[in-house]
């Protein structure tokens, strides 16, 4: 983060809109072709709920510097404010692939996974979180859930999530599904019974149990 972005960010956090505007205007006047200045202009406009202005400013930043990750992140926030959620998620994932940051990444990942099922977009974000915040069960749960949804072994990730935070609601069902995927019916049975006690009417749990019974009957 540049000194300018840090300074303006502090002013926005303090809701010191006039001082933020002065800093941004001075920067844009000094260098009209600085994508950073236009991103900051968009951030200020978004804070003030001027969404059309925020969109115009970030679009200008991207015309100046199409691969400028801060502009891509800002576009994600503007699109989210416009309730264009799928487009917002795609912009966020693209920005993250160029320049990963923690900041709000777990929140975005949570929405990608649990609200929209965008597992391919979410997986690198969740994996990054587990590296940077290895003691956070939520990150391991999201990483394991993405791997499971993409038919990759997820036992290690979901067991780690259980060690760190066994209160995560869907975790036993996902563990059951992970063991099913690996053909371990005994452990699948155990975890799906835990899931059934936790969520007796959950459709995903009931579906996994039905699959388990089918596999057991074929043995």
Backbone as numpy.savetxt, mean C-alpha at the origin, in Angstrom:
# Nx Ny Nz CAx CAy CAz Cx Cy Cz
14.92 13.79 0.25 14.07 14.99 0.25 14.96 16.23 0.25
14.65 17.19 -0.62 15.44 18.41 -0.69 15.13 19.32 0.49
16.00 20.30 0.68 15.78 21.28 1.76 14.47 22.04 1.55
14.16 22.35 0.29 12.91 23.07 -0.01 11.70 22.21 0.33
11.71 20.95 -0.11 10.58 20.08 0.16 10.39 19.86 1.66
11.50 19.72 2.38 11.40 19.54 3.83 10.83 20.78 4.50
11.27 21.94 4.05 10.78 23.19 4.65 9.30 23.39 4.37
8.90 23.18 3.11 7.49 23.34 2.76 6.65 22.28 3.45
7.17 21.08 3.54 6.44 20.02 4.24 6.16 20.38 5.68
7.15 20.96 6.35 6.96 21.40 7.73 5.89 22.48 7.81
5.91 23.41 6.88 4.92 24.49 6.88 3.51 23.95 6.63
3.40 22.97 5.73 2.09 22.37 5.48 1.59 21.62 6.71
2.50 20.93 7.39 2.11 20.21 8.59 1.62 21.17 9.67
2.22 22.36 9.71 1.81 23.39 10.66 0.58 24.17 10.20
0.09 23.85 8.99 -1.03 24.56 8.37 -0.72 26.05 8.19
0.55 26.33 7.95 0.99 27.70 7.70 0.95 27.91 6.20
-0.27 28.08 5.69 -0.49 28.09 4.24 0.21 29.28 3.56
0.15 30.47 4.18 0.72 31.66 3.54 2.22 31.53 3.38
2.89 31.07 4.42 4.35 30.91 4.33 4.72 29.83 3.32
3.94 28.75 3.29 4.19 27.69 2.31 4.03 28.24 0.90
2.98 29.03 0.68 2.76 29.62 -0.64 3.94 30.50 -1.04
4.43 31.31 -0.11 5.55 32.21 -0.41 6.80 31.42 -0.80
7.08 30.35 -0.07 8.25 29.54 -0.38 8.12 28.89 -1.75
6.94 28.36 -2.04 6.72 27.68 -3.32 6.79 28.66 -4.48
6.15 29.81 -4.30 6.15 30.81 -5.37 7.56 31.30 -5.66
8.34 31.52 -4.62 9.72 31.97 -4.82 10.52 30.91 -5.58
10.31 29.65 -5.22 11.03 28.56 -5.89 10.61 28.45 -7.35
9.32 28.58 -7.64 8.85 28.45 -9.02 9.29 29.64 -9.86
9.33 30.82 -9.25 9.81 32.00 -9.98 11.30 31.88 -10.29
12.05 31.29 -9.37 13.49 31.13 -9.58 13.77 30.09 -10.66
12.92 29.05 -10.72 13.13 27.99 -11.71 11.78 27.43 -12.13
11.16 28.05 -13.15 9.83 27.60 -13.59 9.82 26.17 -14.12
11.00 25.65 -14.48 11.06 24.30 -15.04 11.45 23.26 -13.99
11.35 23.64 -12.72 11.61 22.69 -11.65 10.34 21.90 -11.34
10.36 20.59 -11.60 9.19 19.76 -11.32 8.87 19.78 -9.82
9.91 19.90 -9.00 9.70 19.90 -7.55 8.79 21.05 -7.13
9.01 22.23 -7.68 8.17 23.38 -7.32 6.71 23.15 -7.65
6.44 22.52 -8.79 5.06 22.25 -9.18 4.43 21.15 -8.33
5.23 20.18 -7.90 4.72 19.17 -6.98 4.32 19.82 -5.65
5.16 20.71 -5.16 4.84 21.40 -3.91 3.60 22.27 -4.06
3.46 22.90 -5.24 2.24 23.68 -5.50 1.01 22.77 -5.45
1.14 21.58 -6.00 0.03 20.63 -5.98 -0.27 20.19 -4.55
0.77 19.96 -3.76 0.56 19.55 -2.37 -0.20 20.62 -1.59
0.20 21.86 -1.77 -0.49 22.97 -1.09 -1.94 23.05 -1.54
-2.18 22.97 -2.84 -3.55 23.04 -3.36 -4.40 21.90 -2.81
-3.81 20.71 -2.72 -4.56 19.57 -2.21 -4.90 19.76 -0.73
-3.96 20.30 0.03 -4.23 20.59 1.44 -5.39 21.56 1.59
-5.51 22.48 0.65 -6.57 23.50 0.69 -7.84 23.03 -0.02
-7.87 21.75 -0.42 -9.04 21.14 -1.08 -9.31 21.72 -2.46
-8.29 22.32 -3.07 -8.41 22.82 -4.44 -7.92 21.72 -5.39
-8.78 20.73 -5.59 -8.32 19.52 -6.26 -8.01 19.76 -7.74
-8.79 20.59 -8.40 -8.51 20.88 -9.81 -7.15 21.55 -9.96
-6.86 22.48 -9.08 -5.55 23.15 -9.11 -4.44 22.16 -8.79
-4.68 21.28 -7.83 -3.68 20.27 -7.48 -3.39 19.36 -8.67
-4.43 18.98 -9.40 -4.24 18.11 -10.56 -3.47 18.83 -11.65
-3.83 20.08 -11.92 -3.15 20.83 -12.98 -1.67 20.99 -12.66
-1.36 21.25 -11.40 0.04 21.47 -11.01 0.85 20.19 -11.14
0.31 19.07 -10.70 1.08 17.83 -10.77 1.18 17.34 -12.21
0.17 17.57 -13.01 0.27 17.23 -14.43 1.39 18.02 -15.09
1.52 19.31 -14.70 2.60 20.14 -15.25 3.95 19.59 -14.80
4.05 19.18 -13.54 5.30 18.60 -13.05 5.68 17.37 -13.85
4.71 16.54 -14.18 4.99 15.32 -14.93 5.33 15.61 -16.39
4.81 16.70 -16.93 5.22 17.09 -18.29 6.69 17.52 -18.28
7.12 18.18 -17.22 8.50 18.61 -17.11 9.43 17.42 -16.89
9.00 16.51 -16.00 9.85 15.38 -15.62 8.98 14.14 -15.48
8.75 13.41 -16.57 7.81 12.28 -16.55 8.16 11.17 -15.57
9.44 11.02 -15.23 9.85 9.94 -14.34 10.25 10.46 -12.95
9.72 11.61 -12.58 10.03 12.19 -11.27 9.12 11.55 -10.23
9.71 10.68 -9.40 8.91 9.88 -8.47 8.03 10.73 -7.54
8.51 11.85 -6.98 7.61 12.65 -6.13 6.36 13.13 -6.86
6.47 13.41 -8.15 5.30 13.82 -8.92 4.34 12.64 -9.08
4.87 11.44 -9.26 4.02 10.26 -9.38 3.29 9.99 -8.06
4.01 10.10 -6.96 3.36 9.95 -5.66 2.24 10.97 -5.49
2.54 12.22 -5.85 1.54 13.27 -5.69 0.34 13.02 -6.59
0.56 12.52 -7.79 -0.55 12.19 -8.66 -1.45 11.14 -8.01
-0.84 10.18 -7.32 -1.62 9.15 -6.62 -2.52 9.79 -5.57
-1.99 10.75 -4.82 -2.80 11.39 -3.79 -3.92 12.24 -4.39
-3.63 12.91 -5.49 -4.66 13.73 -6.14 -5.77 12.83 -6.68
-5.40 11.75 -7.33 -6.40 10.83 -7.88 -7.22 10.19 -6.77
-6.58 9.89 -5.65 -7.33 9.34 -4.52 -8.35 10.36 -4.01
-7.96 11.63 -3.97 -8.89 12.67 -3.54 -10.07 12.79 -4.50
-9.82 12.49 -5.78 -10.89 12.50 -6.78 -11.70 11.20 -6.79
-11.32 10.26 -5.91 -11.97 8.94 -5.82 -11.73 8.08 -7.05
-10.64 8.34 -7.76 -10.21 7.47 -8.86 -9.21 6.47 -8.29
-9.71 5.51 -7.53 -8.84 4.70 -6.69 -7.93 3.78 -7.48
-8.44 3.11 -8.51 -7.58 2.18 -9.25 -6.43 2.92 -9.93
-6.71 4.08 -10.51 -5.65 4.86 -11.12 -4.66 5.33 -10.07
-5.17 5.71 -8.91 -4.29 6.16 -7.83 -3.34 5.05 -7.40
-3.86 3.84 -7.25 -3.02 2.73 -6.84 -1.93 2.44 -7.86
-2.27 2.52 -9.13 -1.28 2.26 -10.18 -0.17 3.31 -10.15
-0.52 4.57 -9.97 0.48 5.63 -9.89 1.37 5.44 -8.67
0.75 5.07 -7.54 1.54 4.86 -6.33 2.54 3.72 -6.53
2.08 2.63 -7.09 2.96 1.48 -7.31 4.10 1.82 -8.26
3.79 2.60 -9.29 4.84 3.00 -10.24 5.88 3.88 -9.56
5.41 4.83 -8.75 6.33 5.69 -8.02 7.20 4.87 -7.08
6.57 3.92 -6.40 7.29 3.10 -5.43 8.38 2.28 -6.11
8.09 1.80 -7.30 9.07 0.98 -8.01 10.32 1.79 -8.38
10.14 3.11 -8.54 11.28 3.97 -8.88 12.01 4.46 -7.63
11.23 4.74 -6.58 11.84 5.30 -5.38 11.00 4.91 -4.17
11.29 3.75 -3.56 10.48 3.30 -2.43 10.66 4.17 -1.19
9.54 4.48 -0.55 9.56 5.21 0.71 8.59 4.53 1.67
8.86 4.65 2.97 7.94 4.07 3.95 6.68 4.92 4.05
6.81 6.10 4.63 5.71 7.06 4.76 4.36 6.36 4.90
3.49 6.52 3.92 2.14 5.92 3.99 2.06 4.58 3.26
3.21 3.95 3.03 3.21 2.78 2.14 2.36 1.63 2.66
2.38 1.38 3.97 1.60 0.25 4.47 0.11 0.52 4.32
-0.31 1.77 4.50 -1.72 2.10 4.29 -2.15 1.88 2.86
-1.32 2.31 1.92 -1.62 2.07 0.50 -1.64 0.58 0.21
-0.69 -0.15 0.76 -0.63 -1.60 0.55 -1.87 -2.28 1.10
-2.31 -1.85 2.27 -3.52 -2.41 2.88 -4.72 -2.25 1.95
-4.88 -1.07 1.38 -5.99 -0.81 0.47 -5.86 -1.67 -0.80
-4.65 -1.75 -1.33 -4.43 -2.57 -2.53 -4.85 -4.01 -2.31
-4.50 -4.55 -1.13 -4.75 -5.96 -0.87 -6.18 -6.22 -0.45
-6.65 -5.51 0.57 -7.92 -5.86 1.20 -9.13 -5.20 0.56
-8.93 -4.11 -0.15 -10.06 -3.44 -0.79 -10.16 -3.75 -2.28
-9.01 -3.89 -2.94 -9.04 -4.01 -4.40 -8.38 -5.26 -4.94
-7.76 -6.05 -4.09 -7.14 -7.29 -4.57 -6.03 -7.08 -5.59
-5.32 -5.96 -5.48 -4.23 -5.67 -6.41 -2.92 -6.24 -5.84
-2.84 -7.57 -5.86 -1.74 -8.25 -5.17 -0.39 -8.00 -5.85
-0.36 -7.97 -7.16 0.91 -7.76 -7.86 1.47 -6.37 -7.57
0.58 -5.37 -7.48 1.03 -4.03 -7.15 1.52 -3.95 -5.71
0.82 -4.66 -4.83 1.08 -4.52 -3.40 2.30 -5.31 -2.93
2.62 -6.41 -3.59 3.63 -7.32 -3.03 4.99 -6.66 -2.81
5.55 -5.92 -3.77 6.86 -5.31 -3.49 6.81 -4.28 -2.37
5.65 -3.64 -2.22 5.51 -2.66 -1.14 5.50 -3.37 0.21
4.73 -4.45 0.29 4.67 -5.22 1.53 6.03 -5.83 1.86
6.71 -6.35 0.86 8.03 -6.95 1.10 9.01 -5.90 1.63
8.99 -4.73 1.04 9.86 -3.63 1.49 9.56 -3.28 2.94
8.28 -3.26 3.29 7.89 -2.94 4.66 8.47 -3.98 5.64
8.43 -5.27 5.26 8.94 -6.29 6.17 10.44 -6.16 6.39
11.13 -5.62 5.40 12.57 -5.39 5.55 12.82 -4.20 6.48
12.06 -3.15 6.27 12.27 -1.92 7.02 11.63 -1.94 8.41
10.56 -2.71 8.55 9.82 -2.79 9.82 9.55 -4.27 10.13
10.63 -5.00 10.40 10.53 -6.45 10.49 9.74 -6.93 11.70
9.48 -6.06 12.67 8.73 -6.48 13.86 7.24 -6.13 13.77
6.80 -5.73 12.59 5.40 -5.36 12.39 4.64 -6.51 11.73
3.74 -7.14 12.48 2.99 -8.27 11.94 2.13 -7.93 10.76
1.61 -6.70 10.70 0.73 -6.31 9.60 1.43 -6.40 8.26
2.70 -5.98 8.22 3.44 -6.06 6.97 3.66 -7.50 6.52
4.00 -8.37 7.46 4.17 -9.78 7.12 2.87 -10.41 6.65
1.76 -10.01 7.29 0.46 -10.52 6.86 0.15 -10.12 5.42
0.37 -8.86 5.09 0.08 -8.39 3.74 1.02 -9.03 2.72
2.29 -9.18 3.09 3.25 -9.82 2.19 2.85 -11.27 1.95
2.52 -11.99 3.02 2.10 -13.38 2.86 0.81 -13.52 2.08
-0.12 -12.60 2.32 -1.40 -12.64 1.60 -1.18 -12.44 0.11
-0.29 -11.52 -0.24 0.02 -11.31 -1.66 0.64 -12.57 -2.28
1.58 -13.16 -1.57 2.22 -14.37 -2.09 1.20 -15.49 -2.26
0.32 -15.64 -1.27 -0.71 -16.68 -1.36 -1.62 -16.45 -2.55
-2.07 -15.22 -2.73 -2.97 -14.90 -3.84 -2.32 -15.14 -5.19
-0.99 -15.01 -5.23 -0.26 -15.23 -6.48 0.31 -16.65 -6.58
-0.22 -17.55 -5.72 0.10 -18.98 -5.75 1.57 -19.22 -5.47
2.13 -18.44 -4.56 3.49 -18.64 -4.11 3.46 -19.07 -2.64
4.44 -19.85 -2.23 4.48 -20.30 -0.85 4.48 -19.10 0.11
3.57 -19.15 1.08 3.42 -18.01 2.00 3.47 -18.44 3.46
3.85 -19.68 3.71 3.82 -20.21 5.07 4.76 -19.42 5.99
5.98 -19.19 5.54 6.96 -18.50 6.39 6.49 -17.10 6.74
5.97 -16.37 5.75 5.55 -14.99 5.98 4.34 -14.92 6.93
3.37 -15.80 6.72 2.16 -15.77 7.55 2.43 -16.30 8.96
3.31 -17.27 9.09 3.70 -17.71 10.43 4.42 -16.60 11.19
5.24 -15.85 10.48 5.90 -14.71 11.12 4.87 -13.68 11.58
3.87 -13.44 10.76 2.80 -12.52 11.15 2.09 -13.02 12.41
1.86 -14.33 12.47 1.19 -14.91 13.65 2.04 -14.73 14.92
3.33 -14.92 14.78 4.23 -14.72 15.92 4.16 -13.29 16.44
4.04 -12.35 15.52 4.09 -10.93 15.89 2.73 -10.37 16.29
1.66 -10.84 15.62 0.34 -10.27 15.90 -0.76 -11.28 15.57
-1.06 -12.18 16.51 -2.08 -13.20 16.24 -3.50 -12.66 16.23
-3.68 -11.38 16.50 -5.03 -10.80 16.50 -5.53 -10.44 15.10
-4.66 -10.49 14.08 -5.09 -10.14 12.72 -6.20 -11.08 12.29
-7.36 -10.52 11.95 -8.59 -11.29 11.82 -8.48 -12.44 10.82
-8.01 -12.17 9.62 -8.02 -13.17 8.55 -6.79 -14.06 8.54
-5.90 -13.87 9.49 -4.63 -14.59 9.46 -4.78 -16.11 9.54
-5.61 -16.68 10.45 -5.73 -18.15 10.48 -6.24 -18.73 9.17
-7.21 -18.08 8.55 -7.71 -18.60 7.26 -6.63 -18.57 6.20
-5.85 -17.48 6.17 -4.79 -17.40 5.17 -3.71 -18.43 5.43
-3.42 -18.68 6.72 -2.47 -19.75 7.04 -3.00 -21.11 6.57
-4.29 -21.33 6.80 -4.89 -22.56 6.29 -4.76 -22.68 4.80
-5.02 -21.59 4.11 -4.87 -21.59 2.65 -3.45 -21.82 2.20
-2.49 -21.24 2.94 -1.08 -21.42 2.60 -0.67 -22.89 2.74
-1.13 -23.56 3.80 -0.81 -24.98 3.97 -1.53 -25.83 2.93
-2.75 -25.44 2.58 -3.45 -26.15 1.50 -2.64 -26.07 0.21
-2.14 -24.89 -0.09 -1.37 -24.70 -1.32 -0.14 -25.60 -1.34
0.44 -25.81 -0.17 1.63 -26.66 -0.08 1.31 -28.14 0.11
0.00 -28.47 0.16 -0.39 -29.87 0.29 -0.26 -30.43 1.69
-0.11 -29.58 2.68 0.00 -30.01 4.08 -1.39 -29.96 4.70
-2.13 -31.07 4.57 -3.53 -31.07 4.99 -3.69 -31.04 6.50
-2.75 -31.60 7.23 -2.86 -31.62 8.68 -2.78 -30.20 9.25
-1.79 -29.45 8.81 -1.68 -28.07 9.28 -2.80 -27.20 8.73
-3.24 -27.48 7.51 -4.38 -26.75 6.96 -5.61 -26.95 7.84
-5.84 -28.19 8.26 -6.97 -28.50 9.14 -6.89 -27.69 10.44
-5.70 -27.67 11.02 -5.53 -26.95 12.29 -5.89 -25.47 12.13
-5.31 -24.83 11.14 -5.51 -23.39 11.01 -6.92 -23.04 10.56
-7.51 -23.87 9.74 -8.88 -23.58 9.30 -9.87 -23.78 10.44
-9.57 -24.67 11.37 -10.42 -24.80 12.55 -10.30 -23.56 13.44
-9.10 -23.03 13.55 -8.91 -21.76 14.27 -9.69 -20.65 13.58
-9.60 -20.62 12.25 -10.31 -19.60 11.48 -11.82 -19.74 11.65
-12.31 -20.98 11.66 -13.75 -21.21 11.77 -14.28 -20.73 13.13
-13.50 -20.93 14.17 -13.92 -20.44 15.49 -13.93 -18.91 15.52
-13.00 -18.33 14.79 -12.89 -16.87 14.78 -13.96 -16.24 13.89
-14.23 -16.83 12.75 -15.20 -16.28 11.79 -16.06 -17.43 11.25
-17.04 -17.89 12.00 -17.79 -19.10 11.62 -18.58 -18.96 10.33
-18.87 -17.75 9.88 -19.66 -17.58 8.66 -18.87 -16.93 7.53
-17.57 -16.88 7.68 -16.74 -16.25 6.65 -16.70 -17.11 5.39
-17.04 -16.52 4.26 -17.12 -17.28 3.00 -15.77 -17.86 2.59
-14.70 -17.10 2.79 -13.38 -17.61 2.39 -12.97 -18.81 3.24
-13.25 -18.72 4.54 -12.94 -19.85 5.42 -13.74 -21.09 5.02
-15.04 -20.90 4.80 -15.89 -22.03 4.42 -15.46 -22.63 3.08
-15.03 -21.77 2.17 -14.55 -22.26 0.87 -13.27 -23.07 1.03
-12.36 -22.59 1.88 -11.12 -23.34 2.11 -11.39 -24.68 2.80
-12.35 -24.69 3.72 -12.69 -25.95 4.39 -13.30 -26.94 3.41
-14.14 -26.44 2.51 -14.72 -27.32 1.49 -13.63 -27.91 0.61
-12.64 -27.10 0.24 -11.52 -27.60 -0.57 -10.72 -28.62 0.22
-10.50 -28.33 1.50 -9.77 -29.27 2.35 -10.49 -30.63 2.42
-11.79 -30.60 2.63 -12.54 -31.87 2.71 -12.43 -32.64 1.39
-12.46 -31.94 0.30 -12.36 -32.59 -1.02 -11.00 -33.26 -1.16
-9.96 -32.56 -0.72 -8.61 -33.13 -0.82 -8.44 -34.30 0.13
-9.02 -34.17 1.32 -8.93 -35.28 2.29 -9.64 -36.52 1.79
-10.76 -36.33 1.13 -11.52 -37.49 0.64 -10.81 -38.20 -0.50
-9.92 -37.48 -1.15 -9.19 -38.09 -2.28 -7.96 -38.84 -1.84
-7.59 -38.66 -0.58 -6.38 -39.33 -0.09 -6.66 -40.81 0.18
